[in-house]
Structure formats: C-alpha cells, structure tokens
Amino acid sequence: MSFGMIVLLIGVMVAGYFIMAYNRFASLRAGINASWSDIDVQLKRRYDLIPALVDTVRGYKNYEAETLENVIKARQQGLSAGTMDEKAAAANMINGALGKMFALAEAYPDLKANTNFLKLQGELSNLEDAIQSARRYYNAIVRDYNFRLEAFPDLFIAQKFNYTPRNYFELDTNEASKVKKMPKIDL
C-alpha cells in the first residue's frame, strides 16, 4: 500500500467518525425534543384535569377558598410557562397546591366519598406516574447527550456545531410525593 493510499484511508476513517458523531448528536437532540414534548403533553393533561377537580371540591361550601385559589393560580402559571425552568417551577407549585388540597380533603368525609372526586383523584395519580416516567426518560437522554458533549473526541464536534448542554427536568420530590400519596378510598 502506498503512502497516499494510507493517508486517504485514514482521512476517510476520520471523516466517517465525524459524520457518525454528528449524527449521534443530531439523534440525541431529536430524542431530547421528543421526550420533552411527551412531558409537555402530560403536564397539559394535568392542567386540563384541574378545573374539574376544583369544581368538584368547590361544591363543598366550607372548603377553604384560599386552597382552591392556589390550585387555580398554579394551573394558570403552568399554562403560561414557556421555558423548561418555568414549567418545572409551575409543576412544583401545582404539586404543592394539590398536596395541600388533598390533605384538607381528609377533613371532609363526604368529599372523600364523592365518586367524581375519587375518579379525578385516580386520573391525577395516573398522570403523576406518566409525568415521572416521561421525566426519567427525558433526563436519561439529557445525561447521554451531556456526556457526549464532554467526551473526547466528540467534544470537538460539539464545539464546532455549537451544541450546548441541556438542563435536567427536576421536580421537588417532596411536593410530588404529596400528590402521589393521595388517599385512596374504596367504595
């Protein structure tokens, strides 16, 4: 094999590696965007469920109006959130408000026995599971993507094409657990 052929072969191998690395970044970025869309869909489903839940609870005249207003305010903040950080803050606010609402519901036996309330509570619990699952998947892809940004020699491609690190979607686990541990009542 001649020297020119060896140089050509090495050049083709290096170019092939760079093409593969670029495509890997493109694939990870597409995965991040798709998984973020999944989270966004689940959050919107939760926002859509909240008015029905508030209407059910509002029927109990002695129920604390401030708690309901906090839930409504948190929902509005979530609907108007644009960035991931704003959506995470809104999700934490909703988790806190819903957690307080369900804790107060313990004092209202009629409300706890209301079939519509129980149905909405179950749907909300299922949505919380779906949000957590989508969040774990999103964060796993972000972890892989961010690792690639720092790994040698992929970091050169990342710098050349201006790939930047992505943030994890983090929720306050204390607030989320309050919503997740909603009381279940069997009829």
CYANA upper distance limits for C-alpha pairs under 8 A (distance plus 0.5 A):
  1 MET  CA      5 MET  CA      6.85
  1 MET  CA      6 ILE  CA      7.40
  2 SER  CA      6 ILE  CA      6.93
  3 PHE  CA      7 VAL  CA      6.75
  4 GLY  CA      8 LEU  CA      6.60
  5 MET  CA      9 LEU  CA      6.56
  6 ILE  CA     10 ILE  CA      6.65
  7 VAL  CA     11 GLY  CA      6.55
  8 LEU  CA     12 VAL  CA      6.65
  9 LEU  CA     13 MET  CA      6.71
 10 ILE  CA     14 VAL  CA      6.64
 11 GLY  CA     15 ALA  CA      6.54
 12 VAL  CA     16 GLY  CA      6.43
 13 MET  CA     17 TYR  CA      6.65
 14 VAL  CA     18 PHE  CA      6.77
 15 ALA  CA     19 ILE  CA      6.67
 16 GLY  CA     20 MET  CA      6.66
 17 TYR  CA     21 ALA  CA      6.55
 18 PHE  CA     22 TYR  CA      6.52
 18 PHE  CA    157 ILE  CA      7.67
 19 ILE  CA     23 ASN  CA      6.64
 20 MET  CA     24 ARG  CA      6.60
 21 ALA  CA     25 PHE  CA      6.84
 21 ALA  CA    154 ASP  CA      6.93
 21 ALA  CA    157 ILE  CA      7.84
 22 TYR  CA     26 ALA  CA      6.74
 22 TYR  CA    157 ILE  CA      7.22
 23 ASN  CA     27 SER  CA      6.52
 24 ARG  CA     28 LEU  CA      6.64
 25 PHE  CA     29 ARG  CA      6.53
 25 PHE  CA    145 TYR  CA      7.52
 25 PHE  CA    148 ARG  CA      8.31
 25 PHE  CA    158 ALA  CA      8.37
 26 ALA  CA     30 ALA  CA      6.66
 27 SER  CA     31 GLY  CA      6.66
 28 LEU  CA     32 ILE  CA      6.62
 28 LEU  CA    141 ILE  CA      7.22
 28 LEU  CA    142 VAL  CA      8.41
 28 LEU  CA    144 ASP  CA      8.29
 28 LEU  CA    145 TYR  CA      6.45
 29 ARG  CA     33 ASN  CA      6.77
 29 ARG  CA    145 TYR  CA      7.91
 30 ALA  CA     34 ALA  CA      6.61
 31 GLY  CA     35 SER  CA      6.47
 31 GLY  CA    141 ILE  CA      7.36
 32 ILE  CA     36 TRP  CA      6.50
 32 ILE  CA    138 TYR  CA      6.65
 32 ILE  CA    141 ILE  CA      6.62
 32 ILE  CA    142 VAL  CA      6.96
 33 ASN  CA     37 SER  CA      6.71
 34 ALA  CA     38 ASP  CA      6.95
 35 SER  CA     39 ILE  CA      6.97
 35 SER  CA    134 ALA  CA      7.24
 35 SER  CA    137 TYR  CA      7.45
 35 SER  CA    138 TYR  CA      5.70
 36 TRP  CA     40 ASP  CA      6.67
 36 TRP  CA    134 ALA  CA      8.46
 36 TRP  CA    138 TYR  CA      6.84
 37 SER  CA     41 VAL  CA      6.67
 38 ASP  CA     42 GLN  CA      6.91
 38 ASP  CA    134 ALA  CA      6.85
 39 ILE  CA     43 LEU  CA      6.69
 39 ILE  CA    131 ILE  CA      6.49
 39 ILE  CA    134 ALA  CA      6.03
 39 ILE  CA    135 ARG  CA      6.94
 40 ASP  CA     44 LYS  CA      6.65
 41 VAL  CA     45 ARG  CA      6.71
 42 GLN  CA     46 ARG  CA      6.79
 42 GLN  CA    127 LEU  CA      7.11
 42 GLN  CA    130 ALA  CA      7.31
 42 GLN  CA    131 ILE  CA      6.32
 43 LEU  CA     47 TYR  CA      6.73
 43 LEU  CA     91 ALA  CA      8.32
 43 LEU  CA    131 ILE  CA      7.55
 44 LYS  CA     48 ASP  CA      6.62
 44 LYS  CA     79 LEU  CA      8.00
 45 ARG  CA     49 LEU  CA      6.84
 45 ARG  CA    127 LEU  CA      8.12
 46 ARG  CA     50 ILE  CA      6.93
 46 ARG  CA    124 LEU  CA      7.23
 46 ARG  CA    127 LEU  CA      7.03
 47 TYR  CA     51 PRO  CA      8.20
 47 TYR  CA     75 ARG  CA      6.38
 47 TYR  CA     78 GLY  CA      7.98
 47 TYR  CA     79 LEU  CA      7.76
 48 ASP  CA     52 ALA  CA      8.48
 49 LEU  CA     53 LEU  CA      7.04
 49 LEU  CA    120 LEU  CA      7.91
 49 LEU  CA    124 LEU  CA      7.89
 50 ILE  CA     54 VAL  CA      6.58
 50 ILE  CA     71 VAL  CA      8.37
 50 ILE  CA     72 ILE  CA      8.29
 50 ILE  CA     75 ARG  CA      7.90
 51 PRO  CA     55 ASP  CA      6.55
 51 PRO  CA     72 ILE  CA      8.18
 52 ALA  CA     56 THR  CA      6.71
 52 ALA  CA    120 LEU  CA      8.24
 53 LEU  CA     57 VAL  CA      6.79
 53 LEU  CA    117 PHE  CA      7.14
 53 LEU  CA    120 LEU  CA      6.76
 53 LEU  CA    121 GLN  CA      8.38
 54 VAL  CA     58 ARG  CA      6.31
 54 VAL  CA     68 LEU  CA      6.98
 54 VAL  CA     71 VAL  CA      8.37
 54 VAL  CA     72 ILE  CA      8.37
 55 ASP  CA     59 GLY  CA      7.07
 56 THR  CA     60 TYR  CA      8.40
 56 THR  CA    116 ASN  CA      7.71
 56 THR  CA    117 PHE  CA      6.82
 57 VAL  CA     63 TYR  CA      7.80
 57 VAL  CA    111 LEU  CA      7.62
 57 VAL  CA    117 PHE  CA      8.02
 58 ARG  CA     63 TYR  CA      7.41
 58 ARG  CA     65 ALA  CA      8.47
 58 ARG  CA     68 LEU  CA      8.12
 60 TYR  CA    111 LEU  CA      7.93
 64 GLU  CA     68 LEU  CA      7.36
 65 ALA  CA     69 GLU  CA      6.63
 66 GLU  CA     70 ASN  CA      6.66
 67 THR  CA     71 VAL  CA      6.93
 67 THR  CA     97 ALA  CA      7.37
 67 THR  CA    100 LYS  CA      7.63
 67 THR  CA    101 MET  CA      6.64
 68 LEU  CA     72 ILE  CA      6.75
 68 LEU  CA    101 MET  CA      7.77
 69 GLU  CA     73 LYS  CA      6.46
 70 ASN  CA     74 ALA  CA      6.51
 70 ASN  CA     97 ALA  CA      6.43
 71 VAL  CA     75 ARG  CA      6.70
 71 VAL  CA     94 ILE  CA      6.74
 71 VAL  CA     97 ALA  CA      5.65
 71 VAL  CA     98 LEU  CA      6.84
 71 VAL  CA    101 MET  CA      8.47
 72 ILE  CA     76 GLN  CA      6.76
 73 LYS  CA     77 GLN  CA      6.73
 74 ALA  CA     78 GLY  CA      6.70
 74 ALA  CA     90 ALA  CA      6.67
 74 ALA  CA     91 ALA  CA      8.38
 74 ALA  CA     93 MET  CA      6.16
 74 ALA  CA     94 ILE  CA      5.57
 74 ALA  CA     97 ALA  CA      7.79
 75 ARG  CA     79 LEU  CA      6.72
 75 ARG  CA     90 ALA  CA      8.01
 75 ARG  CA     94 ILE  CA      6.98
 76 GLN  CA     80 SER  CA      6.78
 77 GLN  CA     81 ALA  CA      6.53
 77 GLN  CA     90 ALA  CA      6.33
 78 GLY  CA     86 GLU  CA      8.25
 78 GLY  CA     87 LYS  CA      6.43
 78 GLY  CA     90 ALA  CA      5.29
 78 GLY  CA     91 ALA  CA      7.14
 78 GLY  CA     94 ILE  CA      8.44
 81 ALA  CA     86 GLU  CA      5.72
 81 ALA  CA     87 LYS  CA      5.79
 81 ALA  CA     90 ALA  CA      7.74
 82 GLY  CA     86 GLU  CA      6.81
 82 GLY  CA     87 LYS  CA      7.29
 83 THR  CA     87 LYS  CA      6.71
 84 MET  CA     88 ALA  CA      6.59
 84 MET  CA    169 PHE  CA      7.59
 85 ASP  CA     89 ALA  CA      6.67
 85 ASP  CA    169 PHE  CA      8.21
 86 GLU  CA     90 ALA  CA      6.60
 87 LYS  CA     91 ALA  CA      6.48
 88 ALA  CA     92 ASN  CA      6.66
 88 ALA  CA    169 PHE  CA      7.23
 88 ALA  CA    170 GLU  CA      7.08
 88 ALA  CA    171 LEU  CA      6.57
 89 ALA  CA     93 MET  CA      6.70
 89 ALA  CA    171 LEU  CA      8.29
 90 ALA  CA     94 ILE  CA      6.62
 91 ALA  CA     95 ASN  CA      6.56
 91 ALA  CA    171 LEU  CA      7.66
 92 ASN  CA     96 GLY  CA      6.70
 92 ASN  CA    171 LEU  CA      6.53
 92 ASN  CA    172 ASP  CA      6.43
 92 ASN  CA    175 GLU  CA      6.94
 92 ASN  CA    176 ALA  CA      7.70
 93 MET  CA     97 ALA  CA      6.68
 94 ILE  CA     98 LEU  CA      6.41
 95 ASN  CA     99 GLY  CA      6.39
 95 ASN  CA    175 GLU  CA      5.80
 95 ASN  CA    176 ALA  CA      5.89
 95 ASN  CA    178 LYS  CA      7.69
 95 ASN  CA    179 VAL  CA      6.43
 96 GLY  CA    100 LYS  CA      6.78
 96 GLY  CA    175 GLU  CA      5.62
 96 GLY  CA    176 ALA  CA      7.92
 96 GLY  CA    178 LYS  CA      7.83
 96 GLY  CA    179 VAL  CA      8.18
 97 ALA  CA    101 MET  CA      6.70
 98 LEU  CA    102 PHE  CA      6.61
 98 LEU  CA    178 LYS  CA      8.45
 98 LEU  CA    179 VAL  CA      6.68
 99 GLY  CA    103 ALA  CA      6.62
 99 GLY  CA    175 GLU  CA      7.51
 99 GLY  CA    176 ALA  CA      8.47
 99 GLY  CA    178 LYS  CA      5.31
 99 GLY  CA    179 VAL  CA      5.31
 99 GLY  CA    182 MET  CA      8.11
100 LYS  CA    104 LEU  CA      6.64
100 LYS  CA    178 LYS  CA      8.48
101 MET  CA    105 ALA  CA      6.67
102 PHE  CA    106 GLU  CA      7.32
102 PHE  CA    179 VAL  CA      8.09
102 PHE  CA    182 MET  CA      6.83
102 PHE  CA    183 PRO  CA      8.14
103 ALA  CA    107 ALA  CA      8.47
103 ALA  CA    182 MET  CA      8.35
104 LEU  CA    108 TYR  CA      8.07
105 ALA  CA    109 PRO  CA      8.23
105 ALA  CA    111 LEU  CA      7.15
105 ALA  CA    112 LYS  CA      6.98
106 GLU  CA    112 LYS  CA      7.28
108 TYR  CA    112 LYS  CA      6.80
109 PRO  CA    113 ALA  CA      6.72
110 ASP  CA    114 ASN  CA      6.69
111 LEU  CA    117 PHE  CA      7.41
112 LYS  CA    117 PHE  CA      7.57
112 LYS  CA    118 LEU  CA      7.53
112 LYS  CA    185 ILE  CA      7.70
113 ALA  CA    117 PHE  CA      8.20
113 ALA  CA    118 LEU  CA      7.69
113 ALA  CA    185 ILE  CA      7.72
113 ALA  CA    187 LEU  CA      8.07
114 ASN  CA    118 LEU  CA      6.74
115 THR  CA    119 LYS  CA      6.53
116 ASN  CA    120 LEU  CA      6.65
117 PHE  CA    121 GLN  CA      6.45
118 LEU  CA    122 GLY  CA      6.63
118 LEU  CA    184 LYS  CA      7.99
118 LEU  CA    185 ILE  CA      7.88
119 LYS  CA    123 GLU  CA      6.77
120 LEU  CA    124 LEU  CA      6.55
121 GLN  CA    125 SER  CA      6.68
121 GLN  CA    182 MET  CA      8.02
122 GLY  CA    126 ASN  CA      6.75
122 GLY  CA    184 LYS  CA      8.48
123 GLU  CA    127 LEU  CA      6.69
124 LEU  CA    128 GLU  CA      6.68
125 SER  CA    129 ASP  CA      6.95
125 SER  CA    179 VAL  CA      7.89
125 SER  CA    180 LYS  CA      6.48
125 SER  CA    182 MET  CA      8.14
126 ASN  CA    130 ALA  CA      6.83
127 LEU  CA    131 ILE  CA      6.56
128 GLU  CA    132 GLN  CA      6.67
128 GLU  CA    179 VAL  CA      8.36
128 GLU  CA    180 LYS  CA      7.26
129 ASP  CA    133 SER  CA      6.67
130 ALA  CA    134 ALA  CA      6.60
131 ILE  CA    135 ARG  CA      6.45
132 GLN  CA    136 ARG  CA      6.64
133 SER  CA    137 TYR  CA      6.85
134 ALA  CA    138 TYR  CA      6.60
135 ARG  CA    139 ASN  CA      6.54
135 ARG  CA    169 PHE  CA      6.99
135 ARG  CA    170 GLU  CA      8.45
136 ARG  CA    140 ALA  CA      6.65
137 TYR  CA    141 ILE  CA      6.94
138 TYR  CA    142 VAL  CA      6.73
138 TYR  CA    168 TYR  CA      8.26
138 TYR  CA    169 PHE  CA      8.07
139 ASN  CA    143 ARG  CA      6.50
139 ASN  CA    168 TYR  CA      5.94
139 ASN  CA    169 PHE  CA      7.03
140 ALA  CA    144 ASP  CA      6.87
141 ILE  CA    145 TYR  CA      6.61
142 VAL  CA    146 ASN  CA      6.44
142 VAL  CA    166 ARG  CA      6.76
142 VAL  CA    167 ASN  CA      7.78
142 VAL  CA    168 TYR  CA      7.12
143 ARG  CA    147 PHE  CA      6.57
143 ARG  CA    168 TYR  CA      8.45
144 ASP  CA    148 ARG  CA      6.79
145 TYR  CA    149 LEU  CA      6.93
145 TYR  CA    165 PRO  CA      8.13
145 TYR  CA    166 ARG  CA      8.44
146 ASN  CA    150 GLU  CA      7.28
146 ASN  CA    165 PRO  CA      5.95
146 ASN  CA    166 ARG  CA      7.30
147 PHE  CA    151 ALA  CA      6.64
148 ARG  CA    154 ASP  CA      6.63
148 ARG  CA    155 LEU  CA      7.40
149 LEU  CA    154 ASP  CA      6.86
149 LEU  CA    155 LEU  CA      5.48
149 LEU  CA    158 ALA  CA      6.27
149 LEU  CA    163 TYR  CA      7.89
149 LEU  CA    164 THR  CA      8.01
149 LEU  CA    165 PRO  CA      7.62
150 GLU  CA    154 ASP  CA      7.62
150 GLU  CA    155 LEU  CA      5.70
151 ALA  CA    155 LEU  CA      6.18
152 PHE  CA    156 PHE  CA      8.06
153 PRO  CA    157 ILE  CA      8.06
154 ASP  CA    158 ALA  CA      6.79
155 LEU  CA    159 GLN  CA      6.58
156 PHE  CA    160 LYS  CA      6.57
157 ILE  CA    161 PHE  CA      6.64
158 ALA  CA    162 ASN  CA      6.30
158 ALA  CA    163 TYR  CA      5.33
158 ALA  CA    164 THR  CA      7.93
159 GLN  CA    163 TYR  CA      6.77
171 LEU  CA    176 ALA  CA      7.68
172 ASP  CA    176 ALA  CA      6.75
173 THR  CA    177 SER  CA      6.44
174 ASN  CA    178 LYS  CA      7.16
175 GLU  CA    179 VAL  CA      7.41
176 ALA  CA    180 LYS  CA      6.70
177 SER  CA    181 LYS  CA      6.41
178 LYS  CA    182 MET  CA      7.29
